[in-house]
């Protein structure tokens, strides 16, 4: 479109001219795959569609790693005879893999074809999800109940063999290593997402909208785990051997659901997402150069930002050491990330084991615990992340204001940590928490399942099949209750331990735990929802702080360093620490062929108190790091920043010349809020009005 020669700067014709010129410059930036770049796709080559594609990638990554993995841990533990510590190691393996690769990936891919590498990463994640399912299809069918088909009855005059230690099925715990390999492959595929991917979105967005986009990405990254929990819980309600009839139900302690179906679904989703992610133009989207020219830096000022601003910086391998030193010597960046590590340690520990916590503290099934966790997370995580992003966008927080916002959120999370002290009353499990004599109500100091009523019964802890007696006491199984006969496998009679004397006809027990009233459960659910809602609000401001406290040229590498610290100090130790805490609260272990298997019964009081103490300690530490970041952050010199933007006011003699320069900067300003994809120009526009008024008064 042509423009009249007498058009003045700032009128509509001039705006069209600049936009047309920009479109001409951006014509080579086409989206597509290899040589296939159809014109119908070019309308999708924008920041909005980029955020949508990246959101889908974040969603599928979260759905696998923080959704399907943790919701299935209890079933995998039971199916493959693993301990909670081993489960913690499996979860941490992903973070260890990312920790090893992240610096290399974030530095090398900073100047590479980001869409292609992110698409490849999505394909690799799909392969990792498929590896998770290998144990299901390469092992024998699951055989629930007591090994060798024995009911757990008291057999004082028989030779009872509960286990065949030469049976290959006891080697299934070696599938532990297959799960490790799956986590390693997932780590390789997901490594670029939260470094290269977030930096890719940020460098194509305006400063003000970047916070909102980070909130959207964080919201989808948390919606993924929530969806994984909910869908995974539905699959856990299906028996693991699909199409095979079984007498056991999901409430039974030996039930194993179809845990592998979620990973098959996630693999298909990951393969699909790779297609749109890899289609965007490289090295940037149309209009990105205009954003880069008008972006105002908020990086911490200590002199090193001048080195990072060099045009050639980052193009050589030897610059990697210099770039690392610049980030390590940036106190604001380091303290913000240490705060992120401490809160991340809690998140990495809470996420995989929250269903297990609910299952044990409130006596619900693994499927119900997964549905509760997923249902709460779907609403709290998405709303919390989006709310955090909306607040920092609406308020247009600078770095210091963002840090203060994070401090307030962490104080609120600390207050809500008391939710983990809620639990149902102790179960009256004979020989574990209560004496066999029901008239004695004190809590046992040590576990002793053996009593005179079952001393000759040849009982075992190979399988936990709780039964409830007519006396209101709960027993580990019918054998430990001293029962001599069963009518149907679910109801047992002639149980000596029920009366603590000779068995008679009215000494009966029924399969399942004893029912009890628990008003704490609904209170816990409501409190946990608000705790998660507040906690997820910190995701968007943290993502923004990780990129705003460093020079723009270091965004991708800074996110890599931040991710390394997060994994090293948070993601890796978190699941291992919490797994060890859970194991330390175990009262009764599975004993199989002389080896310890999974835990059957936990001390819920100790379980909850330890979780609470760990949360308080790390939340306080997180607040300390935020305060240190606030005290050490040094904002850019305001005068230099204004001069750099071309809006500093000089003497009256230069007023007219400055007015012309400012007009050229503000020609693309939108009439509403000035927040456009080519940069923020409200300040310049308002300054122009002030100059016009000053000129008139002169």
SULCOR-V485603 format. One record per residue. N is the residue number from 0. RES is the residue in one letter. D_CENTER is the distance of its C-alpha to the mean C-alpha in whole Angstrom. Layout:
# SULCOR-V485603
n:N res:RES d_center:D_CENTER
n:N res:RES d_center:D_CENTER
This chain:
# SULCOR-V485603
n:0 res:X d_center:50
n:1 res:X d_center:52
n:2 res:X d_center:53
n:3 res:X d_center:56
n:4 res:X d_center:57
n:5 res:X d_center:58
n:6 res:X d_center:55
n:7 res:X d_center:54
n:8 res:X d_center:50
n:9 res:X d_center:48
n:10 res:X d_center:49
n:11 res:X d_center:48
n:12 res:X d_center:50
n:13 res:X d_center:48
n:14 res:X d_center:45
n:15 res:X d_center:45
n:16 res:X d_center:47
n:17 res:X d_center:44
n:18 res:X d_center:41
n:19 res:X d_center:43
n:20 res:X d_center:44
n:21 res:X d_center:40
n:22 res:X d_center:40
n:23 res:X d_center:42
n:24 res:X d_center:40
n:25 res:X d_center:37
n:26 res:X d_center:39
n:27 res:X d_center:38
n:28 res:X d_center:34
n:29 res:X d_center:34
n:30 res:X d_center:31
n:31 res:X d_center:31
n:32 res:X d_center:31
n:33 res:X d_center:34
n:34 res:X d_center:37
n:35 res:X d_center:36
n:36 res:X d_center:35
n:37 res:X d_center:37
n:38 res:X d_center:38
n:39 res:X d_center:36
n:40 res:X d_center:32
n:41 res:X d_center:33
n:42 res:X d_center:32
n:43 res:X d_center:29
n:44 res:X d_center:29
n:45 res:X d_center:27
n:46 res:X d_center:25
n:47 res:X d_center:24
n:48 res:X d_center:24
n:49 res:X d_center:22
n:50 res:X d_center:19
n:51 res:X d_center:19
n:52 res:X d_center:19
n:53 res:X d_center:16
n:54 res:X d_center:14
n:55 res:X d_center:15
n:56 res:X d_center:14
n:57 res:X d_center:10
n:58 res:X d_center:10
n:59 res:X d_center:11
n:60 res:X d_center:9
n:61 res:X d_center:6
n:62 res:X d_center:9
n:63 res:X d_center:10
n:64 res:X d_center:7
n:65 res:X d_center:5
n:66 res:X d_center:8
n:67 res:X d_center:11
n:68 res:X d_center:11
n:69 res:X d_center:10
n:70 res:X d_center:12
n:71 res:X d_center:15
n:72 res:X d_center:15
n:73 res:X d_center:18
n:74 res:X d_center:20
n:75 res:X d_center:20
n:76 res:X d_center:21
n:77 res:X d_center:24
n:78 res:X d_center:25
n:79 res:X d_center:25
n:80 res:X d_center:26
n:81 res:X d_center:23
n:82 res:X d_center:22
n:83 res:X d_center:19
n:84 res:X d_center:19
n:85 res:X d_center:20
n:86 res:X d_center:16
n:87 res:X d_center:15
n:88 res:X d_center:16
n:89 res:X d_center:15
n:90 res:X d_center:11
n:91 res:X d_center:12
n:92 res:X d_center:15
n:93 res:X d_center:12
n:94 res:X d_center:11
n:95 res:X d_center:15
n:96 res:X d_center:16
n:97 res:X d_center:14
n:98 res:X d_center:16
n:99 res:X d_center:19
n:100 res:X d_center:19
n:101 res:X d_center:17
n:102 res:X d_center:20
n:103 res:X d_center:23
n:104 res:X d_center:21
n:105 res:X d_center:20
n:106 res:X d_center:24
n:107 res:X d_center:25
n:108 res:X d_center:24
n:109 res:X d_center:24
n:110 res:X d_center:27
n:111 res:X d_center:27
n:112 res:X d_center:27
n:113 res:X d_center:23
n:114 res:X d_center:23
n:115 res:X d_center:24
n:116 res:X d_center:22
n:117 res:X d_center:19
n:118 res:X d_center:21
n:119 res:X d_center:22
n:120 res:X d_center:18
n:121 res:X d_center:17
n:122 res:X d_center:20
n:123 res:X d_center:19
n:124 res:X d_center:16
n:125 res:X d_center:18
n:126 res:X d_center:20
n:127 res:X d_center:17
n:128 res:X d_center:16
n:129 res:X d_center:20
n:130 res:X d_center:21
n:131 res:X d_center:18
n:132 res:X d_center:21
n:133 res:X d_center:24
n:134 res:X d_center:25
n:135 res:X d_center:25
n:136 res:X d_center:28
n:137 res:X d_center:30
n:138 res:X d_center:30
n:139 res:X d_center:33
n:140 res:X d_center:32
n:141 res:X d_center:31
n:142 res:X d_center:33
n:143 res:X d_center:32
n:144 res:X d_center:34
n:145 res:X d_center:37
n:146 res:X d_center:37
n:147 res:X d_center:41
n:148 res:X d_center:41
n:149 res:X d_center:42
n:150 res:X d_center:42
n:151 res:X d_center:41
n:152 res:X d_center:44
n:153 res:X d_center:47
n:154 res:X d_center:49
n:155 res:X d_center:51
n:156 res:X d_center:54
n:157 res:X d_center:52
n:158 res:X d_center:50
n:159 res:X d_center:47
n:160 res:X d_center:44
n:161 res:X d_center:41
n:162 res:X d_center:39
n:163 res:X d_center:41
n:164 res:X d_center:39
n:165 res:X d_center:41
n:166 res:X d_center:39
n:167 res:X d_center:36
n:168 res:X d_center:34
n:169 res:X d_center:33
n:170 res:X d_center:32
n:171 res:X d_center:29
n:172 res:X d_center:27
n:173 res:X d_center:27
n:174 res:X d_center:25
n:175 res:X d_center:22
n:176 res:X d_center:23
n:177 res:X d_center:22
n:178 res:X d_center:19
n:179 res:X d_center:18
n:180 res:X d_center:20
n:181 res:X d_center:18
n:182 res:X d_center:15
n:183 res:X d_center:17
n:184 res:X d_center:18
n:185 res:X d_center:14
n:186 res:X d_center:14
n:187 res:X d_center:17
n:188 res:X d_center:16
n:189 res:X d_center:13
n:190 res:X d_center:14
n:191 res:X d_center:16
n:192 res:X d_center:13
n:193 res:X d_center:12
n:194 res:X d_center:15
n:195 res:X d_center:18
n:196 res:X d_center:16
n:197 res:X d_center:16
n:198 res:X d_center:19
n:199 res:X d_center:21
n:200 res:X d_center:20
n:201 res:X d_center:21
n:202 res:X d_center:24
n:203 res:X d_center:25
n:204 res:X d_center:25
n:205 res:X d_center:27
n:206 res:X d_center:26
n:207 res:X d_center:25
n:208 res:X d_center:24
n:209 res:X d_center:21
n:210 res:X d_center:19
n:211 res:X d_center:19
n:212 res:X d_center:18
n:213 res:X d_center:15
n:214 res:X d_center:14
n:215 res:X d_center:15
n:216 res:X d_center:12
n:217 res:X d_center:10
n:218 res:X d_center:11
n:219 res:X d_center:11
n:220 res:X d_center:7
n:221 res:X d_center:6
n:222 res:X d_center:9
n:223 res:X d_center:9
n:224 res:X d_center:7
n:225 res:X d_center:9
n:226 res:X d_center:12
n:227 res:X d_center:11
n:228 res:X d_center:12
n:229 res:X d_center:15
n:230 res:X d_center:16
n:231 res:X d_center:15
n:232 res:X d_center:17
n:233 res:X d_center:20
n:234 res:X d_center:21
n:235 res:X d_center:21
n:236 res:X d_center:24
n:237 res:X d_center:25
n:238 res:X d_center:27
n:239 res:X d_center:26
n:240 res:X d_center:29
n:241 res:X d_center:30
n:242 res:X d_center:33
n:243 res:X d_center:34
n:244 res:X d_center:36
n:245 res:X d_center:35
n:246 res:X d_center:36
n:247 res:X d_center:33
n:248 res:X d_center:30
n:249 res:X d_center:27
n:250 res:X d_center:28
n:251 res:X d_center:29
n:252 res:X d_center:28
n:253 res:X d_center:29
n:254 res:X d_center:27
n:255 res:X d_center:25
n:256 res:X d_center:23
n:257 res:X d_center:23
n:258 res:X d_center:19
n:259 res:X d_center:20
n:260 res:X d_center:20
n:261 res:X d_center:17
n:262 res:X d_center:17
n:263 res:X d_center:20
n:264 res:X d_center:19
n:265 res:X d_center:16
n:266 res:X d_center:18
n:267 res:X d_center:21
n:268 res:X d_center:18
n:269 res:X d_center:17
n:270 res:X d_center:21
n:271 res:X d_center:22
n:272 res:X d_center:19
n:273 res:X d_center:21
n:274 res:X d_center:24
n:275 res:X d_center:23
n:276 res:X d_center:21
n:277 res:X d_center:24
n:278 res:X d_center:27
n:279 res:X d_center:26
n:280 res:X d_center:29
n:281 res:X d_center:29
n:282 res:X d_center:29
n:283 res:X d_center:29
n:284 res:X d_center:29
n:285 res:X d_center:32
n:286 res:X d_center:33
n:287 res:X d_center:30
n:288 res:X d_center:33
n:289 res:X d_center:34
n:290 res:X d_center:31
n:291 res:X d_center:31
n:292 res:X d_center:35
n:293 res:X d_center:34
n:294 res:X d_center:31
n:295 res:X d_center:31
n:296 res:X d_center:30
n:297 res:X d_center:28
n:298 res:X d_center:28
n:299 res:X d_center:29
n:300 res:X d_center:32
n:301 res:X d_center:34
n:302 res:X d_center:36
n:303 res:X d_center:33
n:304 res:X d_center:32
n:305 res:X d_center:36
n:306 res:X d_center:35
n:307 res:X d_center:32
n:308 res:X d_center:34
n:309 res:X d_center:36
n:310 res:X d_center:36
n:311 res:X d_center:36
n:312 res:X d_center:34
n:313 res:X d_center:31
n:314 res:X d_center:33
n:315 res:X d_center:34
n:316 res:X d_center:32
n:317 res:X d_center:34
n:318 res:X d_center:32
n:319 res:X d_center:29
n:320 res:X d_center:30
n:321 res:X d_center:31
n:322 res:X d_center:28
n:323 res:X d_center:26
n:324 res:X d_center:29
n:325 res:X d_center:29
n:326 res:X d_center:25
n:327 res:X d_center:26
n:328 res:X d_center:29
n:329 res:X d_center:27
n:330 res:X d_center:26
n:331 res:X d_center:24
n:332 res:X d_center:22
n:333 res:X d_center:21
n:334 res:X d_center:21
n:335 res:X d_center:19
n:336 res:X d_center:16
n:337 res:X d_center:17
n:338 res:X d_center:16
n:339 res:X d_center:13
n:340 res:X d_center:13
n:341 res:X d_center:14
n:342 res:X d_center:12
n:343 res:X d_center:9
n:344 res:X d_center:11
n:345 res:X d_center:11
n:346 res:X d_center:7
n:347 res:X d_center:7
n:348 res:X d_center:10
n:349 res:X d_center:10
n:350 res:X d_center:7
n:351 res:X d_center:9
n:352 res:X d_center:12
n:353 res:X d_center:12
n:354 res:X d_center:14
n:355 res:X d_center:16
n:356 res:X d_center:17
n:357 res:X d_center:18
n:358 res:X d_center:20
n:359 res:X d_center:22
n:360 res:X d_center:23
n:361 res:X d_center:24
n:362 res:X d_center:25
n:363 res:X d_center:24
n:364 res:X d_center:23
n:365 res:X d_center:20
n:366 res:X d_center:20
n:367 res:X d_center:20
n:368 res:X d_center:17
n:369 res:X d_center:15
n:370 res:X d_center:17
n:371 res:X d_center:17
n:372 res:X d_center:13
n:373 res:X d_center:12
n:374 res:X d_center:15
n:375 res:X d_center:14
n:376 res:X d_center:10
n:377 res:X d_center:12
n:378 res:X d_center:15
n:379 res:X d_center:13
n:380 res:X d_center:10
n:381 res:X d_center:12
n:382 res:X d_center:15
n:383 res:X d_center:13
n:384 res:X d_center:12
n:385 res:X d_center:15
n:386 res:X d_center:17
n:387 res:X d_center:16
n:388 res:X d_center:17
n:389 res:X d_center:20
n:390 res:X d_center:22
n:391 res:X d_center:21
n:392 res:X d_center:23
n:393 res:X d_center:26
n:394 res:X d_center:27
n:395 res:X d_center:26
n:396 res:X d_center:25
n:397 res:X d_center:26
n:398 res:X d_center:24
n:399 res:X d_center:26
n:400 res:X d_center:25
n:401 res:X d_center:21
n:402 res:X d_center:21
n:403 res:X d_center:23
n:404 res:X d_center:21
n:405 res:X d_center:18
n:406 res:X d_center:20
n:407 res:X d_center:21
n:408 res:X d_center:18
n:409 res:X d_center:17
n:410 res:X d_center:21
n:411 res:X d_center:20
n:412 res:X d_center:16
n:413 res:X d_center:19
n:414 res:X d_center:21
n:415 res:X d_center:19
n:416 res:X d_center:18
n:417 res:X d_center:21
n:418 res:X d_center:20
n:419 res:X d_center:19
n:420 res:X d_center:23
n:421 res:X d_center:24
n:422 res:X d_center:25
n:423 res:X d_center:27
n:424 res:X d_center:31
n:425 res:X d_center:31
n:426 res:X d_center:32
n:427 res:X d_center:36
n:428 res:X d_center:35
n:429 res:X d_center:39
n:430 res:X d_center:39
n:431 res:X d_center:35
n:432 res:X d_center:35
n:433 res:X d_center:39
n:434 res:X d_center:42
n:435 res:X d_center:44
n:436 res:X d_center:46
n:437 res:X d_center:45
n:438 res:X d_center:47
n:439 res:X d_center:45
n:440 res:X d_center:42
n:441 res:X d_center:41
n:442 res:X d_center:38
n:443 res:X d_center:38
n:444 res:X d_center:38
n:445 res:X d_center:37
n:446 res:X d_center:37
n:447 res:X d_center:40
n:448 res:X d_center:40
n:449 res:X d_center:43
n:450 res:X d_center:46
n:451 res:X d_center:50
n:452 res:X d_center:49
n:453 res:X d_center:47
n:454 res:X d_center:48
n:455 res:X d_center:50
n:456 res:X d_center:47
n:457 res:X d_center:46
n:458 res:X d_center:42
n:459 res:X d_center:39
n:460 res:X d_center:35
n:461 res:X d_center:34
n:462 res:X d_center:33
n:463 res:X d_center:32
n:464 res:X d_center:34
n:465 res:X d_center:34
n:466 res:X d_center:37
n:467 res:X d_center:39
n:468 res:X d_center:42
n:469 res:X d_center:45
n:470 res:X d_center:45
n:471 res:X d_center:41
n:472 res:X d_center:40
n:473 res:X d_center:37
n:474 res:X d_center:38
n:475 res:X d_center:36
n:476 res:X d_center:38
n:477 res:X d_center:41
n:478 res:X d_center:43
n:479 res:X d_center:42
n:480 res:X d_center:43
n:481 res:X d_center:46
n:482 res:X d_center:47
n:483 res:X d_center:49
n:484 res:X d_center:49
n:485 res:X d_center:46
n:486 res:X d_center:48
n:487 res:X d_center:45
n:488 res:X d_center:42
n:489 res:X d_center:40
n:490 res:X d_center:43
n:491 res:X d_center:45
n:492 res:X d_center:48
n:493 res:X d_center:51
n:494 res:X d_center:48
n:495 res:X d_center:50
n:496 res:X d_center:47
n:497 res:X d_center:47
n:498 res:X d_center:50
n:499 res:X d_center:50
n:500 res:X d_center:53
n:501 res:X d_center:55
n:502 res:X d_center:53
n:503 res:X d_center:55
n:504 res:X d_center:54
n:505 res:X d_center:52
n:506 res:X d_center:49
n:507 res:X d_center:47
n:508 res:X d_center:43
n:509 res:X d_center:40
n:510 res:X d_center:37
n:511 res:X d_center:34
n:512 res:X d_center:33
n:513 res:X d_center:35
n:514 res:X d_center:34
n:515 res:X d_center:34
n:516 res:X d_center:33
n:517 res:X d_center:30
n:518 res:X d_center:30
n:519 res:X d_center:27
n:520 res:X d_center:24
n:521 res:X d_center:25
n:522 res:X d_center:24
n:523 res:X d_center:21
n:524 res:X d_center:20
n:525 res:X d_center:21
n:526 res:X d_center:20
n:527 res:X d_center:16
n:528 res:X d_center:16
n:529 res:X d_center:17
n:530 res:X d_center:15
n:531 res:X d_center:12
n:532 res:X d_center:14
n:533 res:X d_center:15
n:534 res:X d_center:12
n:535 res:X d_center:10
n:536 res:X d_center:13
n:537 res:X d_center:13
n:538 res:X d_center:11
n:539 res:X d_center:14
n:540 res:X d_center:16
n:541 res:X d_center:14
n:542 res:X d_center:14
n:543 res:X d_center:18
n:544 res:X d_center:19
n:545 res:X d_center:17
n:546 res:X d_center:20
n:547 res:X d_center:23
n:548 res:X d_center:24
n:549 res:X d_center:25
n:550 res:X d_center:27
n:551 res:X d_center:26
n:552 res:X d_center:27
n:553 res:X d_center:25
n:554 res:X d_center:22
n:555 res:X d_center:20
n:556 res:X d_center:21
n:557 res:X d_center:20
n:558 res:X d_center:17
n:559 res:X d_center:17
n:560 res:X d_center:18
n:561 res:X d_center:16
n:562 res:X d_center:13
n:563 res:X d_center:16
n:564 res:X d_center:16
n:565 res:X d_center:12
n:566 res:X d_center:12
n:567 res:X d_center:16
n:568 res:X d_center:15
n:569 res:X d_center:12
n:570 res:X d_center:10
n:571 res:X d_center:13
n:572 res:X d_center:15
n:573 res:X d_center:12
n:574 res:X d_center:12
n:575 res:X d_center:16
n:576 res:X d_center:17
n:577 res:X d_center:15
n:578 res:X d_center:17
n:579 res:X d_center:20
n:580 res:X d_center:20
n:581 res:X d_center:20
n:582 res:X d_center:23
n:583 res:X d_center:25
n:584 res:X d_center:25
n:585 res:X d_center:26
n:586 res:X d_center:30
n:587 res:X d_center:31
n:588 res:X d_center:30
n:589 res:X d_center:31
n:590 res:X d_center:33
n:591 res:X d_center:34
n:592 res:X d_center:37
n:593 res:X d_center:37
n:594 res:X d_center:33
n:595 res:X d_center:30
n:596 res:X d_center:28
n:597 res:X d_center:25
n:598 res:X d_center:25
n:599 res:X d_center:27
n:600 res:X d_center:28
n:601 res:X d_center:26
n:602 res:X d_center:27
n:603 res:X d_center:25
n:604 res:X d_center:27
n:605 res:X d_center:26
n:606 res:X d_center:22
n:607 res:X d_center:22
n:608 res:X d_center:23
n:609 res:X d_center:22
n:610 res:X d_center:18
n:611 res:X d_center:20
n:612 res:X d_center:21
n:613 res:X d_center:19
n:614 res:X d_center:17
n:615 res:X d_center:20
n:616 res:X d_center:21
n:617 res:X d_center:17
n:618 res:X d_center:17
n:619 res:X d_center:21
n:620 res:X d_center:20
n:621 res:X d_center:18
n:622 res:X d_center:21
n:623 res:X d_center:23
n:624 res:X d_center:21
n:625 res:X d_center:21
n:626 res:X d_center:25
n:627 res:X d_center:26
n:628 res:X d_center:24
n:629 res:X d_center:26
n:630 res:X d_center:29
n:631 res:X d_center:29
n:632 res:X d_center:28
n:633 res:X d_center:31
n:634 res:X d_center:31
n:635 res:X d_center:33
n:636 res:X d_center:37
n:637 res:X d_center:38
n:638 res:X d_center:41
n:639 res:X d_center:40
n:640 res:X d_center:37
n:641 res:X d_center:39
n:642 res:X d_center:42
n:643 res:X d_center:39
n:644 res:X d_center:39
n:645 res:X d_center:42
n:646 res:X d_center:43
n:647 res:X d_center:45
n:648 res:X d_center:48
n:649 res:X d_center:51
n:650 res:X d_center:55
n:651 res:X d_center:56
n:652 res:X d_center:58
n:653 res:X d_center:55
n:654 res:X d_center:54
n:655 res:X d_center:55
n:656 res:X d_center:53
n:657 res:X d_center:50
n:658 res:X d_center:50
n:659 res:X d_center:50
n:660 res:X d_center:47
n:661 res:X d_center:45
n:662 res:X d_center:46
n:663 res:X d_center:45
n:664 res:X d_center:42
n:665 res:X d_center:41
n:666 res:X d_center:43
n:667 res:X d_center:39
n:668 res:X d_center:39
n:669 res:X d_center:38
n:670 res:X d_center:40
n:671 res:X d_center:37
n:672 res:X d_center:34
n:673 res:X d_center:35
n:674 res:X d_center:31
n:675 res:X d_center:32
n:676 res:X d_center:30
n:677 res:X d_center:33
n:678 res:X d_center:32
n:679 res:X d_center:33
n:680 res:X d_center:36
n:681 res:X d_center:37
n:682 res:X d_center:38
n:683 res:X d_center:41
n:684 res:X d_center:42
n:685 res:X d_center:42
n:686 res:X d_center:44
n:687 res:X d_center:46
n:688 res:X d_center:48
n:689 res:X d_center:48
n:690 res:X d_center:50
n:691 res:X d_center:52
n:692 res:X d_center:53
n:693 res:X d_center:54
n:694 res:X d_center:56
n:695 res:X d_center:58
n:696 res:X d_center:59
n:697 res:X d_center:61
